[in-house]
């Protein structure tokens, strides 16, 4: 006659030899034991122990510690999943918030404002004694060169009114923006920053990706400023 321990094992699909009964258990049950299963096994062990060789106190403490750890890990897993779900929802909400905004980011193509011309900036890795911005049409024809003089390391802004060197209206663009910076005879690393409207937003590896006209896709973390 089977003992209550055997009955408990049988309820889990396990017999004395370790064979399973796949007809009555799921794949998840075959691979893992939950808190209830662990407690049932430990209770059966206590009820069916040999009275002449009772379970050693050290073993009992170890089993209780395992049970406590299992409970803690299970609860932690549930909590982390809830946090991940919350962060995922926040990330999507953040991504939607970018739609329709105008951002300042690294790029060389810009479109004119409604009032004409463009605003942008030069990002300098270190101080420079001579900085200039050149704006051309898409064929490379120079429309305007804007001298910014000496600048400290960081960001130096510029504003072009949309007029060519000859004083003519340059139109709506698109325009190409290039920068030049030097410290004496040595070149200084510099990047052009332009304003662009966010045409659409997508998620990539948990981070919003912004699609900007004339620039392409840019990570939200690459945005320097938001208008």
Buried (B, 14 or more C-beta within 10 A) or exposed (E): EEEEBBEBBBEBBBEEEEEEEEEEBEEEBEEEBEEEBBBBBBEBBEEEEEEEEEEEEEEBEEBEEEBEEBEEEEEEEEEEEEEEEEEEEEBBEBBEBBEEBEBBBBBBBBBBBEEBBBBBBBBBEBBBEBBBBBBBBEEEEEBBEBEBEEBEEEBBEBEBEBBBEEEEEBEEBBBBBBBBBBBEEEEBEBBBBBBBBBEEBEBEEEEBBBBBEBBEEBEBEEBBEBE
